[in-house]
Amino acid sequence: MTRKKVKLAYITDVTARKSTYKKRKKGIIKKVSELTILCGIPACAIISSPFDSKPEVWPDPERAKQVIQK
């Protein structure tokens, strides 16, 4: 079973854009989590959002700071 081709275009509907953003953010955080487990490497994700004033930091700000300093 193949997936349909994704059109890369600006989503004009604010609700649909916010929903898509949340799904993609969840997917990226899951991928980073899987990389740290499978490869045994320290990693972090910092995701800035146009919908929130504060960026999302995974796993937590303190461990992300340690990974960046390394």
All heavy atoms as TSV, in Angstrom:
chain	resi	resn	atom	element	x	y	z
A	1	MET	N	N	0.846	-1.176	0.000
A	1	MET	CA	C	0.000	0.000	0.000
A	1	MET	C	C	0.890	1.238	0.000
A	1	MET	O	O	1.796	1.354	0.812
A	1	MET	CB	C	-0.888	-0.029	1.251
A	1	MET	CG	C	-1.817	1.159	1.342
A	1	MET	SD	S	-2.713	1.183	2.891
A	1	MET	CE	C	-4.241	0.492	2.366
A	2	THR	N	N	0.650	2.132	-0.904
A	2	THR	CA	C	1.461	3.340	-0.995
A	2	THR	C	C	0.690	4.531	-0.458
A	2	THR	O	O	-0.541	4.547	-0.460
A	2	THR	CB	C	1.867	3.616	-2.451
A	2	THR	OG1	O	0.694	3.792	-3.225
A	2	THR	CG2	C	2.701	2.476	-3.015
A	3	ARG	N	N	1.443	5.515	-0.045
A	3	ARG	CA	C	0.832	6.750	0.430
A	3	ARG	C	C	0.640	7.688	-0.747
A	3	ARG	O	O	1.376	7.628	-1.730
A	3	ARG	CB	C	1.729	7.432	1.455
A	3	ARG	CG	C	1.833	6.679	2.737
A	3	ARG	CD	C	2.655	7.470	3.708
A	3	ARG	NE	N	2.683	6.805	4.999
A	3	ARG	CZ	C	3.492	7.120	5.972
A	3	ARG	NH1	N	4.360	8.087	5.815
A	3	ARG	NH2	N	3.445	6.479	7.118
A	4	LYS	N	N	-0.336	8.576	-0.598
A	4	LYS	CA	C	-0.533	9.557	-1.659
A	4	LYS	C	C	0.513	10.656	-1.545
A	4	LYS	O	O	1.085	10.882	-0.474
A	4	LYS	CB	C	-1.934	10.143	-1.612
A	4	LYS	CG	C	-2.252	10.908	-0.346
A	4	LYS	CD	C	-3.664	11.437	-0.379
A	4	LYS	CE	C	-3.950	12.189	0.921
A	4	LYS	NZ	N	-5.270	12.765	0.927
A	5	LYS	N	N	0.782	11.309	-2.641
A	5	LYS	CA	C	1.793	12.352	-2.683
A	5	LYS	C	C	1.322	13.570	-1.866
A	5	LYS	O	O	0.175	14.000	-1.992
A	5	LYS	CB	C	2.063	12.762	-4.121
A	5	LYS	CG	C	3.257	13.643	-4.276
A	5	LYS	CD	C	3.599	13.837	-5.729
A	5	LYS	CE	C	4.854	14.659	-5.846
A	5	LYS	NZ	N	5.284	14.782	-7.223
A	6	VAL	N	N	2.214	14.113	-1.063
A	6	VAL	CA	C	1.895	15.257	-0.228
A	6	VAL	C	C	2.181	16.543	-0.989
A	6	VAL	O	O	3.262	16.708	-1.552
A	6	VAL	CB	C	2.730	15.223	1.075
A	6	VAL	CG1	C	2.445	16.436	1.922
A	6	VAL	CG2	C	2.452	13.958	1.848
A	7	LYS	N	N	1.201	17.435	-1.032
A	7	LYS	CA	C	1.398	18.723	-1.664
A	7	LYS	C	C	2.049	19.665	-0.661
A	7	LYS	O	O	1.537	19.855	0.437
A	7	LYS	CB	C	0.054	19.323	-2.095
A	7	LYS	CG	C	-0.188	19.253	-3.566
A	7	LYS	CD	C	-1.491	19.825	-4.051
A	7	LYS	CE	C	-2.118	20.931	-3.281
A	7	LYS	NZ	N	-3.365	21.424	-3.873
A	8	LEU	N	N	3.185	20.224	-1.014
A	8	LEU	CA	C	3.855	21.160	-0.140
A	8	LEU	C	C	3.385	22.571	-0.481
A	8	LEU	O	O	3.854	23.179	-1.443
A	8	LEU	CB	C	5.375	21.048	-0.290
A	8	LEU	CG	C	5.966	19.707	0.122
A	8	LEU	CD1	C	7.454	19.693	-0.141
A	8	LEU	CD2	C	5.688	19.429	1.584
A	9	ALA	N	N	2.441	23.049	0.288
A	9	ALA	CA	C	1.888	24.379	0.070
A	9	ALA	C	C	1.468	24.957	1.416
A	9	ALA	O	O	1.219	24.215	2.379
A	9	ALA	CB	C	0.702	24.312	-0.870
A	10	TYR	N	N	1.385	26.254	1.485
A	10	TYR	CA	C	0.968	26.942	2.702
A	10	TYR	C	C	-0.491	26.589	2.991
A	10	TYR	O	O	-1.358	26.674	2.121
A	10	TYR	CB	C	1.137	28.451	2.540
A	10	TYR	CG	C	0.798	29.226	3.780
A	10	TYR	CD1	C	1.671	29.236	4.859
A	10	TYR	CD2	C	-0.381	29.946	3.872
A	10	TYR	CE1	C	1.368	29.945	5.997
A	10	TYR	CE2	C	-0.690	30.657	5.013
A	10	TYR	CZ	C	0.186	30.662	6.078
A	10	TYR	OH	O	-0.125	31.357	7.208
A	11	ILE	N	N	-0.771	26.196	4.215
A	11	ILE	CA	C	-2.134	25.865	4.621
A	11	ILE	C	C	-2.793	27.157	5.093
A	11	ILE	O	O	-2.392	27.740	6.105
A	11	ILE	CB	C	-2.131	24.799	5.736
A	11	ILE	CG1	C	-1.411	23.544	5.262
A	11	ILE	CG2	C	-3.547	24.480	6.173
A	11	ILE	CD1	C	-1.158	22.511	6.336
A	12	THR	N	N	-3.799	27.598	4.367
A	12	THR	CA	C	-4.418	28.891	4.670
A	12	THR	C	C	-5.383	28.824	5.851
A	12	THR	O	O	-5.526	29.800	6.586
A	12	THR	CB	C	-5.170	29.439	3.445
A	12	THR	OG1	O	-6.121	28.464	3.018
A	12	THR	CG2	C	-4.213	29.740	2.311
A	13	ASP	N	N	-6.013	27.686	6.063
A	13	ASP	CA	C	-6.946	27.530	7.175
A	13	ASP	C	C	-6.160	27.397	8.481
A	13	ASP	O	O	-5.356	26.472	8.639
A	13	ASP	CB	C	-7.823	26.295	6.949
A	13	ASP	CG	C	-8.866	26.101	8.033
A	13	ASP	OD1	O	-9.239	27.097	8.680
A	13	ASP	OD2	O	-9.316	24.946	8.207
A	14	VAL	N	N	-6.387	28.322	9.415
A	14	VAL	CA	C	-5.609	28.369	10.660
A	14	VAL	C	C	-5.809	27.101	11.485
A	14	VAL	O	O	-4.850	26.543	12.030
A	14	VAL	CB	C	-5.988	29.615	11.493
A	14	VAL	CG1	C	-5.257	29.618	12.819
A	14	VAL	CG2	C	-5.688	30.871	10.724
A	15	THR	N	N	-7.030	26.610	11.566
A	15	THR	CA	C	-7.311	25.409	12.353
A	15	THR	C	C	-6.600	24.198	11.763
A	15	THR	O	O	-5.989	23.408	12.498
A	15	THR	CB	C	-8.830	25.155	12.404
A	15	THR	OG1	O	-9.480	26.335	12.863
A	15	THR	CG2	C	-9.158	24.016	13.341
A	16	ALA	N	N	-6.657	24.040	10.458
A	16	ALA	CA	C	-5.987	22.910	9.805
A	16	ALA	C	C	-4.474	23.034	9.939
A	16	ALA	O	O	-3.784	22.030	10.142
A	16	ALA	CB	C	-6.376	22.856	8.326
A	17	ARG	N	N	-3.940	24.257	9.837
A	17	ARG	CA	C	-2.501	24.470	9.976
A	17	ARG	C	C	-2.028	24.112	11.378
A	17	ARG	O	O	-1.007	23.457	11.563
A	17	ARG	CB	C	-2.153	25.921	9.635
A	17	ARG	CG	C	-0.678	26.182	9.597
A	17	ARG	CD	C	-0.320	27.525	9.003
A	17	ARG	NE	N	-0.908	28.645	9.716
A	17	ARG	CZ	C	-1.800	29.491	9.214
A	17	ARG	NH1	N	-2.233	29.357	7.982
A	17	ARG	NH2	N	-2.274	30.484	9.927
A	18	LYS	N	N	-2.806	24.502	12.385
A	18	LYS	CA	C	-2.449	24.202	13.779
A	18	LYS	C	C	-2.514	22.694	14.037
A	18	LYS	O	O	-1.637	22.128	14.692
A	18	LYS	CB	C	-3.390	24.943	14.719
A	18	LYS	CG	C	-2.906	25.028	16.129
A	18	LYS	CD	C	-3.784	25.980	16.924
A	18	LYS	CE	C	-3.156	26.313	18.240
A	18	LYS	NZ	N	-3.941	27.285	18.994
A	19	SER	N	N	-3.521	22.050	13.485
A	19	SER	CA	C	-3.673	20.605	13.639
A	19	SER	C	C	-2.509	19.863	12.980
A	19	SER	O	O	-1.936	18.938	13.565
A	19	SER	CB	C	-4.992	20.158	13.027
A	19	SER	OG	O	-5.096	18.777	13.019
A	20	THR	N	N	-2.147	20.269	11.772
A	20	THR	CA	C	-1.029	19.650	11.058
A	20	THR	C	C	0.274	19.877	11.798
A	20	THR	O	O	1.104	18.967	11.909
A	20	THR	CB	C	-0.938	20.222	9.632
A	20	THR	OG1	O	-2.172	19.988	8.970
A	20	THR	CG2	C	0.184	19.581	8.851
A	21	TYR	N	N	0.452	21.074	12.345
A	21	TYR	CA	C	1.657	21.395	13.108
A	21	TYR	C	C	1.799	20.456	14.310
A	21	TYR	O	O	2.872	19.912	14.566
A	21	TYR	CB	C	1.625	22.853	13.575
A	21	TYR	CG	C	2.670	23.181	14.598
A	21	TYR	CD1	C	3.979	23.402	14.233
A	21	TYR	CD2	C	2.355	23.232	15.945
A	21	TYR	CE1	C	4.951	23.677	15.168
A	21	TYR	CE2	C	3.314	23.507	16.888
A	21	TYR	CZ	C	4.605	23.735	16.504
A	21	TYR	OH	O	5.553	24.001	17.439
A	22	LYS	N	N	0.700	20.263	15.043
A	22	LYS	CA	C	0.744	19.402	16.228
A	22	LYS	C	C	1.100	17.963	15.857
A	22	LYS	O	O	1.888	17.313	16.544
A	22	LYS	CB	C	-0.594	19.432	16.957
A	22	LYS	CG	C	-0.822	20.696	17.737
A	22	LYS	CD	C	-2.121	20.626	18.501
A	22	LYS	CE	C	-2.347	21.895	19.300
A	22	LYS	NZ	N	-3.591	21.821	20.083
A	23	LYS	N	N	0.534	17.460	14.753
A	23	LYS	CA	C	0.830	16.095	14.317
A	23	LYS	C	C	2.294	15.953	13.917
A	23	LYS	O	O	2.962	14.977	14.276
A	23	LYS	CB	C	-0.057	15.712	13.131
A	23	LYS	CG	C	-1.503	15.518	13.484
A	23	LYS	CD	C	-2.306	15.231	12.237
A	23	LYS	CE	C	-3.791	15.299	12.508
A	23	LYS	NZ	N	-4.580	15.136	11.280
A	24	ARG	N	N	2.809	16.920	13.167
A	24	ARG	CA	C	4.203	16.847	12.725
A	24	ARG	C	C	5.165	16.998	13.893
A	24	ARG	O	O	6.203	16.340	13.936
A	24	ARG	CB	C	4.468	17.909	11.663
A	24	ARG	CG	C	3.784	17.584	10.361
A	24	ARG	CD	C	4.065	18.613	9.314
A	24	ARG	NE	N	3.356	18.275	8.079
A	24	ARG	CZ	C	3.354	19.033	7.014
A	24	ARG	NH1	N	3.999	20.182	7.004
A	24	ARG	NH2	N	2.699	18.664	5.939
A	25	LYS	N	N	4.822	17.865	14.855
A	25	LYS	CA	C	5.663	18.044	16.037
A	25	LYS	C	C	5.740	16.739	16.831
A	25	LYS	O	O	6.816	16.312	17.246
A	25	LYS	CB	C	5.107	19.168	16.918
A	25	LYS	CG	C	5.931	19.399	18.178
A	25	LYS	CD	C	5.374	20.531	18.997
A	25	LYS	CE	C	4.164	20.057	19.732
A	25	LYS	NZ	N	3.703	20.994	20.774
A	26	LYS	N	N	4.609	16.087	16.985
A	26	LYS	CA	C	4.565	14.811	17.697
A	26	LYS	C	C	5.433	13.773	16.988
A	26	LYS	O	O	6.169	13.018	17.627
A	26	LYS	CB	C	3.121	14.329	17.792
A	26	LYS	CG	C	2.939	13.075	18.589
A	26	LYS	CD	C	1.468	12.704	18.667
A	26	LYS	CE	C	1.285	11.387	19.398
A	26	LYS	NZ	N	-0.123	10.966	19.407
A	27	GLY	N	N	5.386	13.751	15.657
A	27	GLY	CA	C	6.180	12.804	14.870
A	27	GLY	C	C	7.667	13.060	14.993
A	27	GLY	O	O	8.466	12.126	15.116
A	28	ILE	N	N	8.064	14.330	14.978
A	28	ILE	CA	C	9.485	14.676	15.099
A	28	ILE	C	C	10.011	14.295	16.476
A	28	ILE	O	O	11.103	13.728	16.599
A	28	ILE	CB	C	9.705	16.168	14.806
A	28	ILE	CG1	C	9.517	16.427	13.323
A	28	ILE	CG2	C	11.085	16.625	15.260
A	28	ILE	CD1	C	9.544	17.881	12.938
A	29	ILE	N	N	9.234	14.578	17.517
A	29	ILE	CA	C	9.668	14.232	18.873
A	29	ILE	C	C	9.785	12.718	19.015
A	29	ILE	O	O	10.723	12.213	19.635
A	29	ILE	CB	C	8.712	14.843	19.921
A	29	ILE	CG1	C	8.904	16.356	19.945
A	29	ILE	CG2	C	8.939	14.247	21.295
A	29	ILE	CD1	C	7.953	17.108	20.839
A	30	LYS	N	N	8.872	11.977	18.408
A	30	LYS	CA	C	8.940	10.514	18.449
A	30	LYS	C	C	10.199	10.011	17.747
A	30	LYS	O	O	10.886	9.117	18.241
A	30	LYS	CB	C	7.701	9.911	17.792
A	30	LYS	CG	C	7.670	8.405	17.845
A	30	LYS	CD	C	6.405	7.866	17.221
A	30	LYS	CE	C	6.445	6.342	17.216
A	30	LYS	NZ	N	5.297	5.777	16.504
A	31	LYS	N	N	10.542	10.602	16.599
A	31	LYS	CA	C	11.743	10.190	15.860
A	31	LYS	C	C	13.015	10.467	16.666
A	31	LYS	O	O	13.923	9.630	16.703
A	31	LYS	CB	C	11.837	10.914	14.519
A	31	LYS	CG	C	10.763	10.536	13.545
A	31	LYS	CD	C	10.982	9.144	13.029
A	31	LYS	CE	C	9.910	8.824	11.998
A	31	LYS	NZ	N	9.911	7.441	11.595
A	32	VAL	N	N	13.085	11.615	17.313
A	32	VAL	CA	C	14.266	11.935	18.118
A	32	VAL	C	C	14.370	10.966	19.285
A	32	VAL	O	O	15.459	10.480	19.623
A	32	VAL	CB	C	14.224	13.401	18.608
A	32	VAL	CG1	C	15.352	13.677	19.580
A	32	VAL	CG2	C	14.289	14.352	17.446
A	33	SER	N	N	13.241	10.663	19.905
A	33	SER	CA	C	13.222	9.703	21.013
A	33	SER	C	C	13.707	8.326	20.553
A	33	SER	O	O	14.509	7.672	21.227
A	33	SER	CB	C	11.806	9.601	21.570
A	33	SER	OG	O	11.700	8.568	22.502
A	34	GLU	N	N	13.233	7.880	19.387
A	34	GLU	CA	C	13.654	6.585	18.852
A	34	GLU	C	C	15.143	6.566	18.531
A	34	GLU	O	O	15.823	5.569	18.764
A	34	GLU	CB	C	12.840	6.248	17.603
A	34	GLU	CG	C	11.398	5.925	17.891
A	34	GLU	CD	C	10.554	5.767	16.639
A	34	GLU	OE1	O	11.016	6.135	15.539
A	34	GLU	OE2	O	9.417	5.281	16.767
A	35	LEU	N	N	15.664	7.666	18.001
A	35	LEU	CA	C	17.098	7.741	17.702
A	35	LEU	C	C	17.938	7.599	18.966
A	35	LEU	O	O	18.963	6.916	18.963
A	35	LEU	CB	C	17.433	9.069	17.023
A	35	LEU	CG	C	17.242	9.125	15.524
A	35	LEU	CD1	C	17.428	10.546	15.034
A	35	LEU	CD2	C	18.202	8.194	14.828
A	36	THR	N	N	17.522	8.264	20.033
A	36	THR	CA	C	18.300	8.179	21.271
A	36	THR	C	C	18.285	6.766	21.835
A	36	THR	O	O	19.285	6.314	22.378
A	36	THR	CB	C	17.766	9.158	22.337
A	36	THR	OG1	O	16.411	8.854	22.643
A	36	THR	CG2	C	17.882	10.582	21.891
A	37	ILE	N	N	17.171	6.071	21.674
A	37	ILE	CA	C	17.074	4.706	22.198
A	37	ILE	C	C	17.828	3.718	21.308
A	37	ILE	O	O	18.649	2.928	21.787
A	37	ILE	CB	C	15.597	4.283	22.337
A	37	ILE	CG1	C	14.914	5.123	23.419
A	37	ILE	CG2	C	15.479	2.801	22.678
A	37	ILE	CD1	C	13.408	4.999	23.436
A	38	LEU	N	N	17.579	3.757	20.004
A	38	LEU	CA	C	18.153	2.768	19.092
A	38	LEU	C	C	19.651	2.945	18.871
A	38	LEU	O	O	20.388	1.969	18.762
A	38	LEU	CB	C	17.429	2.813	17.749
A	38	LEU	CG	C	15.961	2.370	17.782
A	38	LEU	CD1	C	15.305	2.619	16.427
A	38	LEU	CD2	C	15.853	0.913	18.157
A	39	CYS	N	N	20.098	4.192	18.783
A	39	CYS	CA	C	21.507	4.452	18.499
A	39	CYS	C	C	22.330	4.702	19.755
A	39	CYS	O	O	23.555	4.714	19.694
A	39	CYS	CB	C	21.647	5.646	17.558
A	39	CYS	SG	S	20.853	5.373	15.967
A	40	GLY	N	N	21.668	4.918	20.865
A	40	GLY	CA	C	22.384	5.156	22.111
A	40	GLY	C	C	23.141	6.477	22.115
A	40	GLY	O	O	24.222	6.566	22.684
A	41	ILE	N	N	22.581	7.484	21.459
A	41	ILE	CA	C	23.237	8.785	21.407
A	41	ILE	C	C	22.386	9.821	22.135
A	41	ILE	O	O	21.166	9.720	22.154
A	41	ILE	CB	C	23.450	9.254	19.947
A	41	ILE	CG1	C	22.116	9.327	19.209
A	41	ILE	CG2	C	24.420	8.355	19.226
A	41	ILE	CD1	C	22.181	10.014	17.885
A	42	PRO	N	N	23.025	10.802	22.753
A	42	PRO	CA	C	22.232	11.881	23.356
A	42	PRO	C	C	21.745	12.831	22.270
A	42	PRO	O	O	22.495	13.191	21.360
A	42	PRO	CB	C	23.212	12.569	24.292
A	42	PRO	CG	C	24.552	12.257	23.744
A	42	PRO	CD	C	24.446	10.919	23.067
A	43	ALA	N	N	20.490	13.178	22.331
A	43	ALA	CA	C	19.912	14.095	21.348
A	43	ALA	C	C	18.832	14.927	22.016
A	43	ALA	O	O	18.300	14.553	23.059
A	43	ALA	CB	C	19.325	13.317	20.174
A	44	CYS	N	N	18.555	16.056	21.409
A	44	CYS	CA	C	17.480	16.905	21.912
A	44	CYS	C	C	16.772	17.540	20.732
A	44	CYS	O	O	17.279	17.547	19.615
A	44	CYS	CB	C	18.007	17.970	22.855
A	44	CYS	SG	S	19.030	19.217	22.074
A	45	ALA	N	N	15.579	18.062	21.002
A	45	ALA	CA	C	14.815	18.769	19.976
A	45	ALA	C	C	14.286	20.058	20.584
A	45	ALA	O	O	13.740	20.051	21.681
A	45	ALA	CB	C	13.663	17.912	19.477
A	46	ILE	N	N	14.482	21.151	19.865
A	46	ILE	CA	C	13.942	22.439	20.264
A	46	ILE	C	C	13.078	22.912	19.108
A	46	ILE	O	O	13.572	23.163	18.016
A	46	ILE	CB	C	15.059	23.452	20.577
A	46	ILE	CG1	C	15.959	22.908	21.669
A	46	ILE	CG2	C	14.466	24.796	20.959
A	46	ILE	CD1	C	17.209	23.717	21.898
A	47	ILE	N	N	11.778	23.012	19.359
A	47	ILE	CA	C	10.830	23.331	18.303
A	47	ILE	C	C	10.129	24.643	18.641
A	47	ILE	O	O	9.426	24.746	19.643
A	47	ILE	CB	C	9.793	22.199	18.136
A	47	ILE	CG1	C	10.507	20.879	17.853
A	47	ILE	CG2	C	8.808	22.537	17.031
A	47	ILE	CD1	C	9.612	19.670	17.878
A	48	SER	N	N	10.330	25.622	17.788
A	48	SER	CA	C	9.700	26.928	17.958
A	48	SER	C	C	8.368	26.932	17.218
A	48	SER	O	O	8.267	26.429	16.104
A	48	SER	CB	C	10.616	28.014	17.399
A	48	SER	OG	O	10.005	29.265	17.536
A	49	SER	N	N	7.350	27.501	17.850
A	49	SER	CA	C	6.017	27.481	17.282
A	49	SER	C	C	5.475	28.884	17.062
A	49	SER	O	O	5.664	29.758	17.904
A	49	SER	CB	C	5.079	26.742	18.238
A	49	SER	OG	O	3.738	26.954	17.903
A	50	PRO	N	N	4.779	29.088	15.955
A	50	PRO	CA	C	4.111	30.382	15.777
A	50	PRO	C	C	2.856	30.497	16.642
A	50	PRO	O	O	2.305	31.571	16.797
A	50	PRO	CB	C	3.750	30.384	14.289
A	50	PRO	CG	C	3.652	28.954	13.924
A	50	PRO	CD	C	4.651	28.240	14.799
A	51	PHE	N	N	2.417	29.375	17.234
A	51	PHE	CA	C	1.206	29.359	18.044
A	51	PHE	C	C	1.477	29.544	19.533
A	51	PHE	O	O	0.581	29.896	20.285
A	51	PHE	CB	C	0.445	28.045	17.821
A	51	PHE	CG	C	0.166	27.766	16.369
A	51	PHE	CD1	C	0.821	26.753	15.703
A	51	PHE	CD2	C	-0.740	28.532	15.670
A	51	PHE	CE1	C	0.561	26.498	14.370
A	51	PHE	CE2	C	-1.006	28.289	14.332
A	51	PHE	CZ	C	-0.353	27.265	13.684
A	52	ASP	N	N	2.718	29.271	19.982
A	52	ASP	CA	C	3.093	29.406	21.388
A	52	ASP	C	C	4.251	30.374	21.506
A	52	ASP	O	O	5.091	30.467	20.620
A	52	ASP	CB	C	3.521	28.053	21.971
A	52	ASP	CG	C	2.394	27.033	21.977
A	52	ASP	OD1	O	1.236	27.448	22.173
A	52	ASP	OD2	O	2.681	25.838	21.787
A	53	SER	N	N	4.318	31.065	22.632
A	53	SER	CA	C	5.411	32.023	22.821
A	53	SER	C	C	6.705	31.322	23.235
A	53	SER	O	O	7.794	31.791	22.934
A	53	SER	CB	C	5.027	33.069	23.864
A	53	SER	OG	O	4.747	32.439	25.105
A	54	LYS	N	N	6.588	30.179	23.946
A	54	LYS	CA	C	7.773	29.450	24.393
A	54	LYS	C	C	8.022	28.256	23.478
A	54	LYS	O	O	7.086	27.586	23.058
A	54	LYS	CB	C	7.561	28.960	25.830
A	54	LYS	CG	C	7.440	30.109	26.832
A	54	LYS	CD	C	7.031	29.618	28.192
A	54	LYS	CE	C	8.162	28.860	28.850
A	54	LYS	NZ	N	7.835	28.456	30.217
A	55	PRO	N	N	9.284	27.977	23.173
A	55	PRO	CA	C	9.583	26.806	22.330
A	55	PRO	C	C	9.402	25.496	23.107
A	55	PRO	O	O	9.539	25.460	24.325
A	55	PRO	CB	C	11.042	27.007	21.939
A	55	PRO	CG	C	11.599	27.877	22.988
A	55	PRO	CD	C	10.479	28.742	23.480
A	56	GLU	N	N	9.090	24.446	22.377
A	56	GLU	CA	C	8.962	23.105	22.951
A	56	GLU	C	C	10.357	22.496	23.005
A	56	GLU	O	O	11.088	22.496	22.016
A	56	GLU	CB	C	8.063	22.262	22.056
A	56	GLU	CG	C	7.952	20.822	22.451
A	56	GLU	CD	C	6.766	20.557	23.344
A	56	GLU	OE1	O	5.863	21.400	23.374
A	56	GLU	OE2	O	6.772	19.516	23.999
A	57	VAL	N	N	10.750	21.971	24.170
A	57	VAL	CA	C	12.078	21.383	24.347
A	57	VAL	C	C	11.906	19.934	24.774
A	57	VAL	O	O	11.174	19.628	25.716
A	57	VAL	CB	C	12.890	22.156	25.411
A	57	VAL	CG1	C	14.259	21.535	25.593
A	57	VAL	CG2	C	13.010	23.618	25.036
A	58	TRP	N	N	12.567	19.039	24.045
A	58	TRP	CA	C	12.544	17.626	24.406
A	58	TRP	C	C	13.958	17.163	24.674
A	58	TRP	O	O	14.849	17.528	23.929
A	58	TRP	CB	C	11.950	16.782	23.274
A	58	TRP	CG	C	11.842	15.348	23.667
A	58	TRP	CD1	C	10.788	14.744	24.263
A	58	TRP	CD2	C	12.839	14.346	23.538
A	58	TRP	NE1	N	11.062	13.439	24.501
A	58	TRP	CE2	C	12.331	13.159	24.074
A	58	TRP	CE3	C	14.145	14.330	23.042
A	58	TRP	CZ2	C	13.055	11.983	24.116
A	58	TRP	CZ3	C	14.862	13.157	23.084
A	58	TRP	CH2	C	14.313	11.992	23.609
A	59	PRO	N	N	14.276	16.426	25.664
A	59	PRO	CA	C	13.469	15.818	26.711
A	59	PRO	C	C	13.101	16.823	27.810
A	59	PRO	O	O	11.982	16.825	28.276
A	59	PRO	CB	C	14.336	14.699	27.246
A	59	PRO	CG	C	15.741	15.095	26.930
A	59	PRO	CD	C	15.664	15.956	25.706
A	60	ASP	N	N	14.014	17.650	28.230
A	60	ASP	CA	C	13.721	18.758	29.140
A	60	ASP	C	C	14.810	19.810	28.947
A	60	ASP	O	O	15.868	19.513	28.396
A	60	ASP	CB	C	13.635	18.289	30.604
A	60	ASP	CG	C	14.907	17.635	31.101
A	60	ASP	OD1	O	15.949	18.309	31.109
A	60	ASP	OD2	O	14.867	16.452	31.487
A	61	PRO	N	N	14.572	21.041	29.370
A	61	PRO	CA	C	15.555	22.107	29.101
A	61	PRO	C	C	16.952	21.834	29.671
A	61	PRO	O	O	17.954	22.156	29.030
A	61	PRO	CB	C	14.932	23.341	29.760
A	61	PRO	CG	C	13.478	23.072	29.765
A	61	PRO	CD	C	13.342	21.583	29.945
A	62	GLU	N	N	17.034	21.209	30.837
A	62	GLU	CA	C	18.348	20.970	31.455
A	62	GLU	C	C	19.151	19.949	30.650
A	62	GLU	O	O	20.338	20.160	30.359
A	62	GLU	CB	C	18.169	20.490	32.897
A	62	GLU	CG	C	19.451	20.432	33.676
A	62	GLU	CD	C	20.171	21.781	33.735
A	62	GLU	OE1	O	19.504	22.807	33.876
A	62	GLU	OE2	O	21.408	21.779	33.629
A	63	ARG	N	N	18.540	18.840	30.272
A	63	ARG	CA	C	19.266	17.826	29.485
A	63	ARG	C	C	19.572	18.329	28.083
A	63	ARG	O	O	20.603	18.001	27.506
A	63	ARG	CB	C	18.491	16.520	29.438
A	63	ARG	CG	C	18.624	15.741	30.749
A	63	ARG	CD	C	18.247	14.310	30.575
A	63	ARG	NE	N	16.792	14.207	30.594
A	63	ARG	CZ	C	16.109	13.083	30.339
A	63	ARG	NH1	N	16.759	11.997	30.038
A	63	ARG	NH2	N	14.809	13.073	30.389
A	64	ALA	N	N	18.678	19.133	27.521
A	64	ALA	CA	C	18.934	19.720	26.199
A	64	ALA	C	C	20.156	20.631	26.270
A	64	ALA	O	O	21.001	20.633	25.360
A	64	ALA	CB	C	17.713	20.489	25.710
A	65	LYS	N	N	20.274	21.390	27.337
A	65	LYS	CA	C	21.430	22.273	27.513
A	65	LYS	C	C	22.725	21.470	27.602
A	65	LYS	O	O	23.745	21.851	27.029
A	65	LYS	CB	C	21.245	23.116	28.780
A	65	LYS	CG	C	22.237	24.263	28.884
A	65	LYS	CD	C	22.026	25.047	30.164
A	65	LYS	CE	C	20.776	25.884	30.082
A	65	LYS	NZ	N	20.609	26.794	31.241
A	66	GLN	N	N	22.679	20.309	28.288
A	66	GLN	CA	C	23.862	19.446	28.395
A	66	GLN	C	C	24.248	18.899	27.019
A	66	GLN	O	O	25.441	18.839	26.694
A	66	GLN	CB	C	23.583	18.297	29.348
A	66	GLN	CG	C	23.448	18.698	30.802
A	66	GLN	CD	C	22.997	17.544	31.675
A	66	GLN	OE1	O	22.707	16.452	31.199
A	66	GLN	NE2	N	22.917	17.803	32.978
A	67	VAL	N	N	23.276	18.493	26.220
A	67	VAL	CA	C	23.558	17.953	24.890
A	67	VAL	C	C	24.174	19.037	24.004
A	67	VAL	O	O	25.142	18.788	23.282
A	67	VAL	CB	C	22.272	17.386	24.241
A	67	VAL	CG1	C	22.494	17.053	22.778
A	67	VAL	CG2	C	21.794	16.167	24.996
A	68	ILE	N	N	23.647	20.242	24.073
A	68	ILE	CA	C	24.162	21.346	23.256
A	68	ILE	C	C	25.575	21.707	23.668
A	68	ILE	O	O	26.428	21.986	22.821
A	68	ILE	CB	C	23.211	22.562	23.344
A	68	ILE	CG1	C	21.890	22.214	22.664
A	68	ILE	CG2	C	23.833	23.782	22.710
A	68	ILE	CD1	C	20.792	23.210	22.899
A	69	GLN	N	N	25.863	21.695	24.969
A	69	GLN	CA	C	27.209	22.053	25.446
A	69	GLN	C	C	28.238	21.011	25.039
A	69	GLN	O	O	29.410	21.355	24.857
A	69	GLN	CB	C	27.194	22.229	26.961
A	69	GLN	CG	C	26.523	23.502	27.402
A	69	GLN	CD	C	26.462	23.632	28.915
A	69	GLN	OE1	O	26.710	22.670	29.646
A	69	GLN	NE2	N	26.109	24.824	29.380
A	70	LYS	N	N	27.832	19.741	24.908
A	70	LYS	CA	C	28.775	18.697	24.477
A	70	LYS	C	C	29.240	18.996	23.080
A	70	LYS	O	O	30.308	18.799	22.653
A	70	LYS	CB	C	28.104	17.322	24.503
A	70	LYS	CG	C	28.216	16.636	25.804
A	70	LYS	CD	C	27.708	15.226	25.651
A	70	LYS	CE	C	28.005	14.421	26.886
A	70	LYS	NZ	N	27.559	13.046	26.765
